[in-house]
Amino acid sequence: MSAPDAPLTWLTRLLVLCDEGRASLPTHLGLGEAAYLALRQRCGLAAVTLPPEQVARQALLAELLALRQEEQQSLTRCLQAHAVAGSAPMAAIVATASLGFNHLWQDLGLDSRLELRALMSSCFPELVALNQGNMRWKKFFYRQLCEQEGHYLCRAPSCDDCHERASCFEASD
């Protein structure tokens, strides 16, 4: 993907994955209805009618997101600070997916962690450069938040002392 087109290409892909029911994201991807509809239009995608079970699942995820709104907004700001032009909606979508229950690539509906790294490289290259140890993205985001906000007690693990270190870091994607 060429750099200027990359965010739009990734945004379109995530919308399609969500339409197909592959992503675990709330109603309107957590963007709000107006922003979601504007994004669909920007990506050249018509409105879709989702199956009732998918609508119900997205509604439940939206309720859960409402309980963690402040956390989602902090993650969004962190991602926006490192986003390339055109990636503002992506920051909110990735932040929202980071509150999910699975690996980030799974919550976004992507095929692999490698595909997530490609998305991150296209839309948030500064964060990719900062993640030198190739830490899992959700953990990395929380580590970034802790550093930015000066927290001494951080939700991210103390990696050097953790017995699960190998499961968080990988030599390659």
Backbone as JSON, one array per atom type, in Angstrom:
{
  "sequence": "MSAPDAPLTWLTRLLVLCDEGRASLPTHLGLGEAAYLALRQRCGLAAVTLPPEQVARQALLAELLALRQEEQQSLTRCLQAHAVAGSAPMAAIVATASLGFNHLWQDLGLDSRLELRALMSSCFPELVALNQGNMRWKKFFYRQLCEQEGHYLCRAPSCDDCHERASCFEASD",
  "N": [[0.84, -1.19, 0.0], [0.51, 2.2, -0.79], [1.8, 4.96, 1.03], [0.07, 7.37, 1.37], [-2.47, 6.3, 0.75], [-2.8, 4.21, 2.47], [-4.07, 4.41, 5.16], [-6.84, 4.74, 4.47], [-7.3, 2.43, 2.98], [-6.88, 0.45, 4.94], [-8.89, 1.2, 6.77], [-11.17, 0.73, 5.23], [-10.92, -2.02, 4.91], [-11.27, -2.88, 7.6], [-13.91, -2.08, 8.04], [-15.27, -3.76, 6.24], [-14.59, -6.27, 7.3], [-15.89, -6.07, 9.73], [-18.54, -5.84, 8.84], [-18.82, -8.41, 7.83], [-18.91, -9.82, 10.13], [-16.63, -10.67, 11.38], [-15.07, -9.18, 13.1], [-14.76, -8.15, 16.54], [-16.29, -5.82, 17.57], [-17.98, -2.91, 18.88], [-21.27, -1.47, 18.21], [-21.24, 0.66, 15.42], [-18.5, 0.63, 15.38], [-17.56, 1.81, 17.62], [-17.34, 4.46, 17.11], [-19.42, 6.27, 17.09], [-22.53, 7.18, 15.63], [-22.72, 9.2, 13.54], [-20.01, 9.71, 12.8], [-19.31, 7.14, 12.03], [-21.03, 6.65, 9.82], [-20.1, 8.66, 8.12], [-17.51, 7.72, 7.72], [-18.01, 5.3, 6.39], [-19.05, 6.34, 4.03], [-16.82, 7.8, 3.11], [-15.14, 5.67, 2.59], [-16.42, 4.55, 0.52], [-18.45, 2.7, 0.89], [-21.63, 1.25, 1.02], [-24.51, 1.42, 3.2], [-25.24, -1.32, 5.36], [-27.3, -4.14, 6.19], [-27.22, -5.84, 9.05], [-27.13, -9.19, 10.39], [-29.51, -10.17, 12.93], [-28.33, -11.39, 15.25], [-25.71, -10.47, 15.14], [-26.1, -7.73, 15.4], [-27.11, -7.69, 18.0], [-24.89, -8.63, 19.43], [-23.01, -6.59, 18.9], [-24.34, -4.48, 20.15], [-24.24, -5.29, 22.82], [-21.44, -5.2, 23.2], [-21.14, -2.46, 22.86], [-22.43, -1.5, 25.15], [-20.69, -2.45, 27.11], [-18.4, -1.02, 26.37], [-19.23, 1.56, 27.01], [-18.93, 1.58, 29.73], [-16.25, 1.83, 30.02], [-15.37, 4.19, 28.95], [-13.67, 6.41, 29.52], [-11.16, 5.21, 29.62], [-10.99, 4.23, 26.99], [-10.92, 6.65, 25.61], [-8.47, 7.69, 26.52], [-6.7, 5.82, 25.43], [-7.26, 6.28, 22.72], [-6.34, 8.94, 22.4], [-3.61, 8.54, 22.85], [-2.93, 6.89, 20.67], [-3.67, 8.59, 18.54], [-1.76, 10.57, 18.78], [0.38, 9.46, 17.55], [-0.36, 8.88, 15.0], [-0.46, 8.63, 11.4], [-1.33, 10.97, 8.8], [-4.79, 11.0, 8.1], [-5.5, 8.86, 9.65], [-7.09, 9.18, 11.9], [-9.75, 8.09, 12.49], [-8.95, 5.43, 12.66], [-7.36, 5.35, 14.93], [-9.28, 5.59, 16.98], [-10.78, 3.26, 16.5], [-8.89, 1.17, 16.84], [-8.22, 1.68, 19.5], [-10.68, 1.14, 20.7], [-10.99, -1.59, 20.05], [-8.9, -2.53, 21.54], [-9.91, -2.78, 24.03], [-11.17, -5.12, 24.0], [-11.67, -8.74, 24.35], [-9.98, -10.6, 23.29], [-6.91, -11.32, 21.46], [-5.57, -8.37, 19.98], [-5.47, -8.36, 17.13], [-7.36, -10.3, 16.58], [-9.71, -9.21, 17.69], [-10.04, -7.09, 15.97], [-10.65, -8.45, 13.71], [-8.76, -9.29, 11.95], [-6.46, -11.4, 10.07], [-4.1, -12.29, 11.25], [-1.39, -11.76, 13.61], [0.71, -10.73, 12.23], [-0.56, -9.39, 10.13], [-1.77, -7.4, 11.63], [0.51, -6.02, 12.47], [1.32, -4.96, 10.01], [-0.82, -3.19, 9.54], [-0.42, -1.47, 11.74], [2.13, -0.51, 11.1], [1.57, 0.93, 8.8], [-0.27, 2.87, 9.65], [0.51, 3.82, 12.17], [3.4, 4.3, 12.39], [5.37, 5.4, 14.11], [4.77, 4.31, 16.61], [5.29, 1.64, 16.1], [8.04, 1.75, 15.78], [8.73, 2.46, 18.39], [8.03, 0.19, 19.77], [10.16, -1.71, 20.27], [10.82, -4.18, 21.39], [8.93, -5.82, 20.37], [6.53, -6.23, 21.76], [3.3, -7.5, 22.71], [0.54, -5.82, 21.3], [-1.68, -4.66, 22.8], [-0.73, -4.73, 25.44], [1.52, -3.19, 25.09], [0.37, -0.69, 24.43], [-0.85, 0.01, 26.88], [1.39, 0.19, 28.48], [2.6, 2.4, 27.29], [0.68, 4.36, 27.9], [0.93, 4.43, 30.7], [3.53, 5.4, 30.98], [3.25, 7.93, 29.76], [1.39, 9.18, 31.38], [2.59, 9.15, 33.79], [2.21, 7.19, 35.76], [2.84, 5.24, 38.61], [1.96, 2.81, 39.46], [1.1, 0.51, 37.28], [-1.13, -0.89, 34.85], [-0.03, -2.44, 32.94], [2.23, -5.19, 32.62], [5.21, -5.88, 34.64], [7.61, -6.48, 32.77], [10.27, -7.54, 32.59], [10.53, -9.11, 34.85], [8.57, -10.99, 34.7], [7.06, -14.23, 34.54], [5.76, -14.99, 32.23], [6.95, -13.79, 30.11], [7.92, -14.65, 27.56], [5.56, -15.19, 26.16], [4.53, -12.73, 25.61], [6.33, -11.26, 24.13], [7.75, -11.53, 20.93], [10.12, -12.9, 18.68], [9.76, -12.5, 16.0], [7.16, -11.36, 13.79]],
  "CA": [[0.0, 0.0, 0.0], [1.25, 3.45, -0.76], [1.6, 5.64, 2.31], [-1.13, 8.21, 1.49], [-3.69, 5.52, 0.63], [-2.82, 3.12, 3.45], [-5.13, 4.48, 6.19], [-8.16, 4.51, 3.88], [-7.36, 1.02, 2.62], [-7.07, -0.3, 6.18], [-10.22, 1.52, 7.31], [-12.13, 0.0, 4.4], [-10.8, -3.45, 5.27], [-11.89, -3.11, 8.9], [-15.36, -1.97, 7.88], [-15.73, -4.98, 5.58], [-14.46, -7.36, 8.27], [-16.97, -5.89, 10.7], [-19.78, -6.2, 8.14], [-18.83, -9.87, 7.7], [-19.03, -10.43, 11.45], [-15.34, -11.23, 11.81], [-14.5, -8.34, 14.15], [-15.48, -8.06, 17.81], [-16.35, -4.38, 17.83], [-19.35, -2.47, 19.2], [-22.05, -0.74, 17.21], [-20.55, 1.78, 14.77], [-17.06, 0.48, 15.66], [-17.24, 2.66, 18.75], [-17.09, 5.82, 16.62], [-20.61, 7.1, 17.09], [-23.24, 6.96, 14.37], [-22.38, 10.18, 12.49], [-18.64, 9.45, 12.34], [-19.33, 5.85, 11.36], [-21.65, 6.82, 8.5], [-19.17, 9.47, 7.31], [-16.4, 6.84, 7.36], [-18.5, 4.38, 5.34], [-19.14, 7.12, 2.79], [-15.44, 8.08, 2.7], [-14.57, 4.42, 2.08], [-17.22, 4.11, -0.63], [-19.25, 1.54, 1.27], [-23.03, 1.51, 1.3], [-25.01, 0.91, 4.47], [-25.56, -2.75, 5.32], [-28.2, -4.67, 7.21], [-26.52, -6.93, 9.72], [-28.01, -10.2, 11.0], [-29.92, -9.79, 14.3], [-27.39, -11.84, 16.29], [-24.56, -9.58, 15.09], [-26.56, -6.46, 15.98], [-27.2, -7.89, 19.45], [-23.52, -8.72, 19.95], [-22.43, -5.25, 18.84], [-25.0, -3.67, 21.17], [-23.65, -5.68, 24.11], [-20.09, -4.64, 23.25], [-21.29, -1.01, 23.05], [-22.74, -1.3, 26.57], [-19.44, -2.65, 27.85], [-17.53, 0.11, 26.05], [-19.71, 2.74, 27.74], [-18.4, 1.49, 31.09], [-14.8, 2.08, 29.98], [-15.23, 5.31, 28.03], [-12.48, 7.21, 29.84], [-10.0, 4.4, 29.21], [-10.99, 4.23, 25.53], [-10.5, 7.98, 25.18], [-7.03, 7.79, 26.77], [-6.02, 5.02, 24.4], [-7.42, 6.98, 21.44], [-5.41, 10.09, 22.38], [-2.26, 7.99, 22.72], [-2.78, 6.45, 19.28], [-3.74, 9.77, 17.66], [-0.49, 11.29, 18.88], [1.37, 8.78, 16.71], [-1.02, 8.48, 13.75], [-0.17, 9.34, 10.16], [-2.49, 11.71, 8.28], [-5.9, 10.17, 7.65], [-5.68, 7.7, 10.53], [-7.81, 9.52, 13.12], [-10.74, 7.07, 12.85], [-8.25, 4.19, 12.98], [-6.94, 5.45, 16.33], [-10.44, 5.28, 17.82], [-11.16, 1.86, 16.28], [-7.88, 0.33, 17.49], [-8.39, 1.87, 20.94], [-11.89, 0.41, 21.08], [-10.68, -3.02, 19.96], [-7.96, -2.84, 22.62], [-10.68, -3.09, 25.24], [-11.8, -6.41, 23.76], [-11.32, -9.88, 25.17], [-9.04, -11.47, 22.58], [-5.76, -10.58, 20.93], [-6.02, -7.21, 19.2], [-5.7, -8.73, 15.74], [-8.61, -11.05, 16.53], [-10.83, -8.29, 17.93], [-10.2, -6.29, 14.75], [-11.09, -9.33, 12.64], [-7.65, -9.53, 11.03], [-6.08, -12.8, 9.91], [-2.93, -12.69, 12.03], [-0.61, -10.69, 14.25], [1.51, -10.15, 11.15], [-1.41, -8.41, 9.46], [-1.89, -6.27, 12.55], [1.76, -5.26, 12.39], [1.27, -4.2, 8.76], [-1.73, -2.08, 9.8], [0.25, -0.54, 12.65], [3.24, 0.11, 10.36], [1.0, 1.88, 7.85], [-1.04, 3.95, 10.29], [1.16, 4.29, 13.4], [4.8, 3.85, 12.29], [6.15, 5.81, 15.27], [4.55, 3.33, 17.67], [6.01, 0.42, 15.71], [9.45, 2.0, 16.1], [8.87, 2.46, 19.84], [7.82, -1.17, 20.26], [11.39, -2.39, 19.85], [10.83, -5.56, 21.87], [7.83, -6.52, 19.73], [5.55, -6.58, 22.78], [1.92, -7.57, 22.25], [0.11, -4.43, 21.15], [-2.5, -4.15, 23.91], [0.17, -4.5, 26.58], [2.37, -2.06, 24.73], [-0.43, 0.54, 24.55], [-1.0, 0.35, 28.3], [2.72, 0.61, 28.95], [2.75, 3.77, 26.8], [-0.2, 5.21, 28.72], [1.52, 4.58, 32.03], [4.69, 6.29, 30.85], [2.78, 9.28, 29.43], [0.63, 9.75, 32.48], [3.42, 9.15, 34.98], [1.71, 6.28, 36.79], [3.82, 4.35, 39.23], [1.29, 1.52, 39.45], [0.64, 0.42, 35.91], [-1.85, -2.11, 34.52], [0.85, -3.26, 32.11], [3.09, -5.99, 33.49], [6.64, -5.61, 34.77], [7.98, -7.52, 31.82], [11.55, -8.19, 32.83], [10.42, -10.04, 35.96], [7.38, -11.81, 34.52], [7.28, -15.6, 34.09], [5.13, -15.16, 30.93], [7.62, -12.86, 29.19], [8.02, -15.22, 26.22], [4.27, -15.14, 25.47], [4.22, -11.34, 25.27], [7.29, -10.78, 23.16], [8.11, -12.5, 19.91], [11.29, -12.52, 17.89], [9.26, -12.01, 14.71], [5.69, -11.39, 13.66]],
  "C": [[0.88, 1.24, 0.0], [0.87, 4.21, 0.5], [0.34, 6.5, 2.36], [-2.44, 7.42, 1.45], [-3.86, 4.48, 1.73], [-3.92, 3.26, 4.51], [-6.52, 4.2, 5.62], [-8.34, 3.04, 3.5], [-7.6, 0.17, 3.86], [-8.44, -0.04, 6.79], [-11.3, 0.77, 6.55], [-12.11, -1.48, 4.75], [-11.48, -3.73, 6.6], [-13.41, -3.01, 8.84], [-15.93, -3.24, 7.26], [-15.67, -6.16, 6.55], [-15.57, -7.28, 9.32], [-18.31, -6.27, 10.08], [-19.93, -7.71, 8.03], [-18.95, -10.58, 9.04], [-17.74, -11.02, 11.99], [-14.71, -10.45, 12.96], [-15.37, -8.39, 15.4], [-15.46, -6.6, 18.24], [-17.79, -3.99, 18.1], [-20.02, -1.8, 18.01], [-21.26, 0.47, 16.72], [-19.05, 1.8, 15.05], [-16.6, 1.33, 16.83], [-17.02, 4.11, 18.37], [-18.25, 6.78, 16.86], [-21.22, 7.04, 15.69], [-22.82, 7.92, 13.26], [-20.99, 9.92, 11.93], [-18.56, 8.14, 11.57], [-19.91, 5.98, 9.94], [-20.76, 7.64, 7.58], [-17.99, 8.61, 6.85], [-16.82, 5.86, 6.27], [-18.56, 5.11, 4.0], [-17.74, 7.39, 2.24], [-14.79, 6.85, 2.07], [-15.34, 3.88, 0.88], [-18.06, 2.87, -0.35], [-20.68, 1.95, 1.6], [-23.4, 0.96, 2.67], [-25.37, -0.57, 4.31], [-26.57, -3.07, 6.41], [-27.54, -5.9, 7.79], [-27.53, -7.94, 10.27], [-28.32, -9.82, 12.45], [-28.93, -10.21, 15.39], [-26.13, -10.97, 16.31], [-24.9, -8.22, 15.68], [-26.6, -6.57, 17.5], [-25.81, -7.95, 20.08], [-22.85, -7.35, 19.97], [-23.05, -4.34, 19.9], [-24.45, -4.0, 22.56], [-22.24, -5.11, 24.26], [-20.14, -3.12, 23.44], [-21.61, -0.68, 24.51], [-21.48, -1.44, 27.42], [-18.46, -1.5, 27.61], [-17.94, 1.35, 26.84], [-19.17, 2.76, 29.17], [-16.92, 1.84, 31.16], [-14.47, 3.25, 29.05], [-13.97, 6.13, 28.27], [-11.2, 6.49, 29.39], [-9.87, 4.38, 27.69], [-10.49, 5.57, 25.0], [-9.0, 8.19, 25.42], [-6.23, 7.03, 25.73], [-6.1, 5.71, 23.03], [-6.45, 8.15, 21.34], [-3.97, 9.62, 22.18], [-2.01, 7.58, 21.27], [-2.79, 7.64, 18.32], [-2.44, 10.54, 17.67], [0.59, 10.7, 17.97], [0.83, 8.4, 15.34], [-0.53, 9.29, 12.56], [-1.45, 10.05, 9.71], [-3.55, 10.73, 7.77], [-6.21, 8.99, 8.54], [-6.48, 8.01, 11.8], [-8.9, 8.5, 13.46], [-10.08, 5.75, 13.26], [-7.8, 4.2, 14.44], [-8.1, 5.08, 17.25], [-10.85, 3.81, 17.69], [-10.18, 0.93, 16.99], [-7.99, 0.46, 19.01], [-9.6, 1.09, 21.44], [-11.64, -1.09, 21.08], [-9.73, -3.44, 21.07], [-8.66, -3.16, 23.93], [-11.37, -4.45, 25.12], [-11.17, -7.52, 24.57], [-10.27, -10.81, 24.55], [-7.79, -10.68, 22.22], [-6.29, -9.46, 20.06], [-6.32, -7.58, 17.76], [-7.01, -9.5, 15.59], [-9.81, -10.13, 16.73], [-11.08, -7.38, 16.73], [-10.69, -7.13, 13.57], [-9.99, -9.67, 11.64], [-7.25, -11.01, 11.05], [-4.93, -13.24, 10.82], [-2.31, -11.47, 12.72], [0.26, -9.98, 13.22], [0.71, -9.1, 10.39], [-1.63, -7.18, 10.34], [-0.64, -5.4, 12.5], [1.81, -4.42, 11.11], [0.34, -3.0, 8.91], [-1.04, -1.03, 10.66], [1.39, 0.19, 11.93], [2.73, 1.17, 9.39], [0.39, 3.1, 8.53], [-0.36, 4.57, 11.51], [2.64, 3.9, 13.4], [5.66, 4.27, 13.48], [5.99, 4.83, 16.43], [5.27, 2.02, 17.37], [7.48, 0.58, 16.06], [9.69, 1.98, 17.61], [8.75, 1.05, 20.44], [8.97, -2.06, 19.82], [11.44, -3.85, 20.28], [9.73, -6.41, 21.26], [6.83, -7.06, 20.75], [4.17, -6.67, 22.15], [1.33, -6.16, 22.32], [-0.72, -3.9, 22.31], [-1.63, -3.83, 25.12], [1.06, -3.3, 26.32], [1.62, -0.74, 24.88], [-0.57, 0.97, 26.01], [0.32, 0.78, 28.91], [2.96, 2.06, 28.53], [1.91, 4.75, 27.62], [0.41, 5.46, 30.09], [2.7, 5.54, 32.0], [4.25, 7.73, 30.6], [2.12, 9.96, 30.62], [1.38, 9.71, 33.8], [2.92, 8.26, 36.1], [2.84, 5.41, 37.32], [3.27, 2.93, 39.31], [0.6, 1.4, 38.11], [-0.06, -0.91, 35.68], [-1.01, -3.01, 33.63], [1.82, -4.01, 33.02], [4.51, -5.45, 33.59], [7.33, -6.73, 34.01], [9.28, -8.25, 32.15], [11.48, -9.24, 33.92], [9.3, -11.06, 35.78], [7.72, -13.21, 33.99], [6.64, -15.88, 32.73], [5.76, -14.27, 29.86], [7.64, -13.38, 27.76], [6.69, -15.16, 25.46], [3.88, -13.73, 25.06], [5.11, -10.78, 24.18], [7.57, -11.89, 22.17], [9.3, -11.98, 19.12], [10.86, -11.98, 16.53], [7.75, -12.08, 14.72], [5.32, -12.55, 12.79]]
}
